[in-house]
C-alpha cells in the first residue's frame, strides 16, 4: 500500500469515527431538546464541512515545511521592511533565476475560512501565492519572475487573511535554458505531459512526448453510452491513445516524435515485480498492447509480440532513448508524486538509461501529492508556491519556468482537448464548489470544470533536478 493510500485510509477512518460521535450527540440533543434540532444541525454541519473542511490535507497547517537546497546555492541577503522586500545594496538578480523565499505565514481568524494569500505587487507582473487555511508555519514562496522588481527594491509582499513574520531567507538558483535543448517528456498517462510540462515542451527547440499507458480504466462515463465495461474501457483507451499522439501537435511537436507505448493503466507495478510476466488490462480484457500502438510513427521492440511486460517496456524506452538522444528528460518525481504508475515510470527510465554513452539532465514533476490534494493551491493564472515537504534530509533543487498569459491559454486548450478531462464533475463535487464559491470565496477555472484546469494552468511550471 502506497503512503498516499495509507494517509487516505487513516483520514477515512478518523472521519467515520468523527461522524459516529457527531451522530451520537445529535441523537442525544434530539431526545433532550427537540426532535427537529438534529436535522437542522446535521444540514448546517454538512454545509460547513463541504465549504470549509472538505480538503484532503494530511498534515497540520501549523507544521513547518522543511526544505533543504543543494550546498552553495546562492542566498542573496534580503530584508522585509514593512511590506517591502529589499536586497542588500548592490545585489542584482539574474532575470530567469528560480527565486525561493522562506518566510513564516500566519493566518488571521478569517484565514481559517478563506484561503490565505500572499500578494506580490510593485512591478508589471503582480502575482498571488495561496496557502492552507489556518496556516501557521514556515512556507516557501516562489518569487520566480520577480527578479527585476526585487532588484529595484520595489517588490511588496502583502498578506490577505494572513500575516508575514520572521526574517526572510532568499535562494537564487540559476539554470541553463532547457528550452534550447532536446527535451523528452515521459508521461505515464495521456495528459501528464501537458499538465506538467506543456509550457516547456511547447517552447523547446525539439521535443519528444512518450506516453507509457493507454489509460483505459475507470471508463464509467463511456458506459453511459450503452457500452459494457470492456467496450467502454477499450473506447477510452483508444481515445486517450489518440490524445497522446494528436494533442502535442497543438504545441508544434511533430507526429514523428509522439509515441504511445500502450501498456495498461495501474499495471506497471505488477510488470515491474515480474519483468517477464505479462500484466493484462484490469478492465479492457486485453493482454496485447498493439491495439493502442497503431498510431506510432515507427516500430518498437514491444511490437513483436505485444506482451505487456516490464522487459518490453525497458526495450521500448531504450530504443526511444537511442533514437532521440534527449539532452533533458522530464519525468515524474519519485518521492513527491505518489501515483504508482508515476513511480514506476521514473524507475523504468532510470533502468533504461543504464549503460548509455550519455546521461541527460533529469527534471522531475509532480502532478499529484501525498499530503495535499489541492496543491497547487490558488486560482488559474496565479503563481505556484512550493509544495509541502517534511523531510529535511532530502535535497530538492527546483527549476521554475514562467508562462505568459498567452502560453497559459494555449496550455488550457491542450488540456481541453484531452478526453479524460472533459466529462462533467460528479453532482456532489459540483454542489461542493457552489458552496465553496458562496461561503469560502473560491472560484473555479475559466478554462474548464475539471480540477486540473485550476491546478495546471498557472503562471509557473515547477520542476525538480534529479
N, C-alpha and C positions, 0 to 999 in steps of 0.2 A: 504494500500500500504506500503511495506517494505521500510526501509531507503534506501536500495540499489536501489530499483525501483525508488524512488524519485530522487536520485542522477543521475541515468541514464536518467530519463525524463528531468531533468534540463540540463544535458550535451547535449542531442539531440536537445533540444530547442535552446540552445546557438549556437550549431553547425549549425542549419538551418539558424539562424539569420546571422551568420558569412558568410555562403555560399551566402545568398541573397546579402549582402553588397559586397562581392567579385565579384559576377556576375554583379552587377551594375557598379562597377569600370571597369571591363573588357569590358563591352558594351561601356562605355564612351571612353576608350582607343582605341577600335576598330573604333569608329566614328572619333576620333580626330587624331589618329596616323596612323594605318594601319590595314586593316581588318584581317590579319593573326596573328597579335601580341596577341590578346586574346587567340587564340588556343594554341600558344606556351606557354604562361604564365599559362594557365589552366593545361596543361600537366605537366609542371615543378612544379606547385603548388601541384598537386595531388601526384607526386613522393615525394616531400618534406613532405607532410602530412603522407604518408604511411611509410616513412623511419624514421621520427623524431617526429611526433606529433599524432600518432595513439593510443598511450597507453591510457587506461582509468584510469586517475589519478584525483580523485575528491577532491583534496586539493592542495594547493600551495607547491612546493618544498621548499619554504622559511619558511614554518611552522615548528616550533619545535615539535618533538614528546614529549608527556607529560606522562611519566610513573610514577607510584607510586608503590613501592615494599613494602612488609609487614614490619611492625616495627621490629627493632632489626635485620634486615638482615645484616650479616657481610659486612663491607666495608673496606677491606684492602687498605691502602694508596698506591697510585701509582703516578708516575711522568713520563711525556713524555719528555725525553732529546734527542732532535733531532728527530730521528725516533725510538729510543729505549724506550720501556715501562719498567719501573723498579718499583719493590716493595720496600718498606722500608726495611732496613736491618733486617734480622732475620725472616721475614714473609714467611711462606710456605703455599702453597695451596693444598687442597685435590684434588687428580688427577681427580676424577669423578665429581667434583663440576660443577654446571652451572655457568659460568662466563659471566657477562654482563658489558660492558664498555660504559659509556656515554661520548660522545665527539662531538664537533661541526665539521661538514663536509661541506666544501665549494667547489663547483665545479669550475674548471677553465673554460675558454670560450669554450674549446673543450668538457668539460663535459656537455655542453648543447646539444651536438650532439652525443657523445659517452658515454656509461654508466660509471659513476664514480665508481671506485673500490678501496677498501682498502685492500692491500695485507698484509698478516701475514706471516712473514718469521723469520728464525733463528733456527728452530728446524727440526725435521724429518717429521713434518706434516704441510707443508705450506698450506695456505688457502686464499680464496678471498671472500670478502663480497661486494655485489653490492648494489648501492643506486640509487635514482631517478636522471634522467638527470636534471641538473640545481640545484641540492640540495644545500641548504644554511641554515642549521639549526642543532639543536641538534638531534643526532641519537644514537641508542643503538646497539653496536657491540656485536656479540656473539663470545666470546673467548673460549667457551667450547672446551676442547681437547687440550688447550694450557697451562694448569696449570704447567706442569713440566718446559717447556722452559721459562715461565714467572717467576717462582720461581728462576730459574737460572740466571735471568737478561738478557736473550738472545733474547727476543721477540722483533721484529721490525715491526713497522706499516708504510707502505708506501702508499701514495695516488697516484692513477693513474687517471688522469683527475680530481683530486680534491686535496684539502689541508686539513690537520687536525689542528684544532685550539682549544684554550682554555685549561683549566685544566681538565684532565680526572678524572672520578669517576668510581670506580670498585665495583661491588657487587659479592660476592661469596656465592652461595646458595647450601647447601648440601641436599642430599635426600637419602632415602633408595634405595636399588637396587630393583626396581619394577619387574625386570625380574625374581626374585626369589619368586615372589608371584603369586597367581592365578588371571589371567587377563581376563576380559571380554571386548571385543571391540563392541561397538554399532555402526552399520553402517546404516545410513538411506537408502543408496543405495549400490548395489554391486559395489565394488572398493573403497568405502570410507574407509574401514578398511585398505586396502593395501596402499592407498595414505597417510593416516595419521600415521599409526602405524605398518606397516609390520615389521620394524626392532625390535620394542618392542615385538610384539606378536610372532614373529618367534624365539625369544630367551627366551620367558617366560617358566617357568617350566610347567605351564598348561595354555592353552589359550582357550577361547570360542569366537566364532565370531557369532554375532546375527545381521542379516540384516532385516530391517523393511519393505522395499518395494521391489516390483519386478522391478521397474524402467522401466516400459513398454512403456512410452510415447516417443514422438519425434523419431518415427521409420521410418523416410523417407528413410534411407539407405536400409531398407528391402522392401520398396515399389518398389524400383528399380528392384527387383527380379520378379516383376509382381504381387505382392500381393496387396490387397486393404488395407485401413488404419487399419481396425480391425485385419485382418490376420497378418499384419506386426507388429502391437503392441503386439499381443499375442506371436508371434515368438520371438520378442525382450525380452519380459518378461520371457519366458521360458529359453532363453539363459543366461540372467543375473541371473536368479534363479540358473541355473547350475553353473555359475561362482562363485556365493556367497558360494556354498557348496564345489565346487571342488578346486578352486584356493588356499584356505588355506592349502590344503594337501601338496602343494609345500613347505610350511614352516613347515611341520610336525604336523599340527593340525589334530587331529583325526576327521573323518567324524561324529562321535557321538557327537562332540562339535561344529558343524557348523549348524546353524538354519536359515531358511528363513521364515519370517512371512507372506510374500505375500500380504501385503497391497499395496495400489495403489499410484503411484507417484504423488506428489503435491496435495494429498487429506488429508494429516494428519491434516492440519489446519481446514478443514471442519469437520473432525471427532471430533476434539477437541472442536469445537464450539457447536456441538450437540452430546454428548457422546453416546447416544443410537441409533442415526440415521445412517444407512449405507451410505457410500460415495463410489459409484462405480467408476470404471476407467473412465478417461476422453476420452480415445481413444480405449480401448480394448473391449468395450461393455460387461463388466463383473461387477457383484456385488457379486461375490463369490471368496474368497481368496484361496480356496483349490486347484485350478489349479496350483498355484505356491508354494504349500506346500508339494507336493507329495514326495520330496526327503528328508524330515526331518526324523531324526532317531527315533523320538518318538512323540506321540500325544500331542497336546496342547489344552487349553480350547477353543480357537477360531476355532478348527476343528469341533466342534459340529454342528455349523450352517454355518460357513464360512462367516459370516457377517463382512464387513469391517467397524467396529465401534471402537470408542475410548475405550469403555468398554472392548471389546475383546482384543484390543492391550494391555491395562493395565493388564488384566488377563494373557495373554501370557507372558508378561515381568515378572510379579510376579512369575509365575511358573518357569521360567528360572532362576530367581534370587535365589529362594529357592532350586532349583536343583543344581546349580553350586556354590552358595555361594561365589561369587568372592570377593577377597580382594582389587582389583583395577578394576574400571570401566573406560574405555576410551570412551568418547562420545563428540559430538560437543560442542564447546564453545558457550554459549547462546548470547554473545554480539559481539564477534569477527567474527563469521561465520553467515552471514545473510540469508543463504538459508532457506526458510520456512520449508521444511521438516527437516532440521537440528535443527532448533529452537524447533520444536515440538518433535523431538526425545529426546532432552535434557529434555523437560518438562515431557514427558511420563516416562522417567526413574526416575526422582525425585518423581513423583507421585506414581510409583510402589514401590519405596523404603520406603514409609511412613509406619511406624509401624513395620518394620522388627527388629529382635533382634540385628542385627549388621548393621553397616553403613560402607561401603567400602570407600577407597580413590577414589576421582573422579579426573580424568585428562581430561581436555578439549583440543580439537584440532580445527584448522580452515583450512578447505580445500578451502574456498572462503573468500574473504574480502569485506567489504563495499566499501573501499576507493581506492583500488589499485588492479586491476585485474591481474597485472603481478607478484605480490608478491607470493612466494619468488623470488626476482629479482636475476639475475645472471644465471650461467650455471649449467647443471647437474654436480654432483660431488663436487660442492663448498658448502661453509657454508651458513647458513640461518641467516641473521640479523633479529632483532626483527621487527615485523610489525608496521605500523603507528598506533598510539594510541593518542587521543587528549582529553582524559577525566582523569585528574589527581585525581579525586575523586574515581576512580575505582582501587582497589588494584589488581595487577597482579603478580602472583607467578610462574615464568617459571621453567620448567624442561626440560633439553635437553639431548637427547640420541645420542651418536656418532655411526655412521655406518662405518664399514670398506669398502674399495672398493669392496671386495667380497660380502658383505652383500648388498651393493647398487646394484650390478649386479643381485643378486637374487631378490631383490625388483623390479627391472626393468623387469625381466622376468615374475614375478607375474602380473605386470600391463599389460604386452604384451598379457597375456592370457585372459584379460578382453575384451569381445566383444565390449563394448561401446567405448574403446579406439583404436579400430582397423580401423574404416573407415577413408579414406583419408580426409584431410582438404579441405574446400571449395576453389575454384580456387582463389578467391580474397585474402584469407589468405595466400595461397602459394606464390602468387605474392608479397604480403607484406613482407614475410620472405626473399624472394630473394633480394628485395630492401634493407631491413634492414641488411642483411649479406654483401651486397656490399658497402653500404653507411654508415652504423652505426656500423659495426663490430660485430654484433650479430650472434651467431651461434645456430643451433638447437641441440636437444639432439641426441646423437648417438644411443639411445635405441628405439626411435620411433618418429613418426611425431606429435602425439597429444601433446598439450602444457603441459599436466600433467606429461609427462616424464621429461621435464625440471624442472618443479616446485617441483616434489615429490622425484625424485631420487637424494638425496643430502647427504652431509656429516652429517647433523643434522636432527633429528626428534624433533620437538618443541611442547611441551605440556604446559598446564597451570593448576595448582592446583585450584579446585573449592570448 
